[in-house]
Amino acid sequence: MLYRFFYSLYFHIIKTLFTIFYSILVLISGFILLPFRKIRVSFLHIIGKIWAKTILFVGFIRHSVSFKENIDRSKKYIFAGNHQSSIDIYLYYAYIPVTFRWIAKKSLLKIPFLGWAMYVMGHIFVDREDSKNAFSSLKKAINEVKSGFSIAIFPEGTRSKDGKLLPFKKGAFFMARASGIPIVPVVIKNAFKFAPKGKFLFDPREKVYLNFLNILNSSSKDLESTFKESLLLEIAIVNK
């Protein structure tokens, strides 16, 4: 327990320091590159990937990544998966191989530095309490897809405390059908054991798995059920 306490203290400190540093870098770079949209978008995304990989590395987070199907970097996708912990964000940012926009809860905007950086980077915020605003955000996401960006989203809308799948919100599937963009199901396993929701103590002994599954056609009539079955099957495999 003492080991976990000192590790957790260390992790929270370095996570905060690196997040502040890279957020400031995003804010400064975003301002300097404001007239150069294409360069700005690519550069800010690179900063985001470096931020995520830095925290995974200096945080000594044991993790494994696999792809069941090649991701074509010239195409657009909706990356959607289960949500278990705060480190899911680092894993997505570090290993999704294309430039993407997050669909994130609006409350993140209130977090100093991180929220400001996400706004400058063009991520899309959804107000869960305002259905009209949420629908408007989804339409904005569809426009982002049409302009060349992939999307990353957690359909459950919140983190699972025990690793079990929570009910899906309809946003990811609505976007997929409306845009015609395929969905890449993503499974994260054991992250809830490494970083339990709402807990200070983390457990660095736990290895976290990030698995990108077979791509799903958005025109499928059974898209949501096929997506759920894919995640459940992969979680069961990883559990063995």
C-alpha positions in Angstrom: 0.0 0.0 0.0 2.9 2.4 0.8 4.4 1.7 -2.6 1.2 2.4 -4.3 0.8 5.7 -2.4 4.2 7.0 -3.3 3.8 5.9 -7.0 0.4 7.5 -7.1 1.7 10.8 -5.6 4.6 10.7 -8.2 2.2 10.0 -11.1 -0.3 12.7 -10.2 2.6 15.3 -9.9 4.3 14.4 -13.2 0.9 14.2 -15.0 0.0 17.6 -13.8 3.4 19.2 -14.6 3.6 17.7 -18.1 0.0 18.6 -18.9 0.6 22.2 -17.9 3.8 22.3 -19.9 2.4 20.8 -23.1 -0.9 22.8 -22.8 1.1 26.1 -22.6 3.1 24.8 -25.7 -0.2 24.2 -27.5 -1.6 27.7 -26.6 1.6 29.5 -27.8 1.9 27.4 -30.9 -1.8 27.8 -31.7 -1.5 31.6 -31.5 1.7 31.7 -33.6 0.4 29.4 -36.3 -3.1 30.9 -36.3 -2.9 32.0 -40.0 -1.6 28.6 -41.1 -4.5 26.2 -40.4 -3.1 23.0 -42.0 0.3 23.4 -40.4 -1.3 24.4 -37.0 -3.6 21.3 -36.9 -0.8 18.9 -37.7 1.7 20.5 -35.3 -0.8 20.7 -32.4 -1.8 17.0 -32.9 1.9 16.1 -32.8 2.2 17.9 -29.5 -0.8 16.0 -28.2 0.8 12.6 -29.1 4.1 13.6 -27.5 2.3 14.7 -24.4 0.5 11.3 -24.2 3.5 9.2 -24.9 5.6 11.2 -22.4 3.1 10.5 -19.6 2.9 6.8 -20.5 6.7 6.6 -20.4 7.5 8.6 -17.3 4.5 7.1 -15.6 5.9 3.6 -16.1 2.5 2.5 -17.4 2.8 -1.1 -18.5 0.7 -1.5 -21.6 0.2 -3.6 -24.8 -1.3 -2.4 -28.1 -2.6 -4.5 -31.0 -4.4 -3.8 -34.3 -6.6 -6.6 -35.9 -6.8 -4.6 -39.1 -4.5 -2.0 -40.7 -5.7 1.6 -40.3 -5.4 3.4 -43.7 -4.0 6.8 -42.8 -5.6 8.4 -45.9 -9.1 7.5 -44.7 -11.3 8.8 -41.9 -12.7 6.7 -39.0 -14.8 7.0 -35.8 -12.7 5.4 -33.1 -15.1 4.3 -30.4 -14.6 2.1 -27.3 -15.1 1.4 -23.7 -14.0 3.9 -21.1 -12.3 2.6 -17.9 -10.0 5.3 -16.5 -8.3 8.7 -16.9 -5.4 7.0 -18.7 -7.6 6.0 -21.6 -7.1 9.5 -23.1 -3.3 9.0 -23.1 -3.6 5.6 -24.8 -5.9 6.9 -27.5 -3.8 10.0 -28.2 -0.6 8.0 -28.3 -1.7 5.2 -30.6 -4.5 6.3 -32.9 -2.5 6.6 -36.1 -4.5 9.5 -37.7 -5.3 13.1 -36.8 -8.6 13.1 -34.9 -11.0 15.3 -32.9 -12.3 14.2 -29.5 -15.9 14.3 -28.6 -15.5 15.4 -24.9 -17.8 16.4 -22.1 -18.1 20.2 -21.8 -17.0 20.2 -18.2 -13.4 19.6 -19.3 -13.3 23.1 -20.6 -13.3 24.2 -16.9 -10.0 22.5 -16.3 -7.2 25.1 -16.4 -4.6 24.6 -19.2 -6.0 21.2 -20.3 -9.4 22.6 -21.2 -7.9 25.6 -22.9 -5.5 23.5 -24.9 -8.3 21.2 -26.0 -10.3 24.2 -27.2 -7.4 25.6 -29.2 -6.8 22.2 -30.8 -10.4 22.1 -32.1 -11.8 19.3 -30.0 -15.6 19.2 -29.8 -17.4 19.6 -26.5 -20.8 18.2 -25.6 -23.1 19.4 -22.9 -24.8 16.3 -21.6 -27.5 18.3 -19.8 -28.6 20.1 -22.9 -29.9 17.8 -25.6 -30.2 20.7 -28.2 -26.5 21.6 -27.6 -25.5 17.9 -27.7 -27.2 17.5 -31.1 -25.5 20.6 -32.4 -22.1 19.2 -31.2 -22.7 16.0 -33.1 -23.5 17.9 -36.3 -20.3 19.8 -35.8 -18.5 16.5 -35.5 -20.0 15.3 -38.7 -18.7 18.5 -40.4 -15.2 17.8 -39.0 -15.3 14.4 -40.5 -16.3 15.8 -43.9 -13.5 18.2 -43.7 -10.9 15.4 -43.2 -10.8 14.5 -39.5 -11.4 11.3 -37.8 -13.3 11.2 -34.5 -12.6 9.6 -31.1 -15.4 9.0 -28.7 -16.4 6.9 -25.7 -20.0 5.9 -26.3 -20.6 5.0 -22.7 -20.2 8.7 -21.8 -18.4 8.0 -18.5 -15.9 5.7 -16.9 -16.8 2.2 -15.7 -15.9 1.5 -12.1 -15.6 -2.3 -12.5 -14.6 -2.7 -16.2 -18.1 -3.8 -17.3 -19.6 -2.1 -20.3 -22.1 0.6 -19.5 -25.1 1.4 -21.8 -24.1 3.2 -25.0 -25.3 6.7 -25.9 -26.4 7.0 -29.5 -24.0 9.8 -30.6 -21.3 7.6 -32.1 -23.7 5.5 -34.1 -25.7 8.6 -35.3 -22.4 10.1 -36.5 -21.3 7.0 -38.3 -24.6 6.6 -40.2 -24.9 10.3 -41.0 -21.4 10.6 -42.3 -21.0 7.1 -43.8 -17.6 6.8 -41.9 -16.7 3.3 -40.6 -16.3 2.7 -36.9 -13.1 1.2 -35.4 -14.1 -0.6 -32.1 -11.5 -0.1 -29.5 -11.2 -2.2 -26.3 -9.3 -1.0 -23.2 -8.8 -3.6 -20.6 -7.5 -3.4 -17.0 -7.2 0.4 -17.0 -9.9 0.5 -14.2 -7.6 -1.7 -12.1 -4.6 0.6 -12.8 -6.5 3.8 -12.2 -9.8 3.3 -10.5 -12.4 5.9 -11.1 -12.4 8.6 -8.3 -9.5 7.0 -6.4 -6.1 8.6 -5.6 -4.3 5.3 -5.4 -3.1 3.7 -8.7 -1.7 0.3 -9.1 1.4 0.2 -11.4 1.5 -3.6 -11.2 -1.5 -3.8 -13.6 -0.8 -4.1 -17.3 -3.3 -2.2 -19.5 -4.4 -3.5 -22.9 -5.4 -1.3 -25.9 -6.8 -3.4 -28.8 -8.1 -1.9 -32.1 -10.6 -4.4 -33.5 -12.0 -5.1 -37.0 -13.4 -2.1 -38.8 -17.3 -2.0 -39.0 -19.3 -0.7 -41.9 -21.5 2.2 -40.8 -24.3 1.2 -43.1 -24.9 -2.0 -41.2 -28.4 -2.3 -39.8 -27.0 -4.0 -36.7 -24.2 -1.6 -36.2 -24.7 -1.0 -32.5 -25.3 -4.6 -31.5 -22.3 -5.8 -33.7 -20.2 -3.1 -32.0 -21.2 -4.2 -28.6 -20.6 -7.9 -29.4 -17.1 -7.1 -30.7 -16.2 -5.3 -27.5 -17.6 -8.0 -25.2 -15.9 -10.8 -27.1 -12.5 -9.0 -27.0 -12.9 -8.2 -23.3 -13.6 -11.9 -22.6 -10.5 -13.0 -24.6 -8.3 -10.6 -22.7 -9.7 -11.8 -19.4 -8.5 -15.4 -20.1 
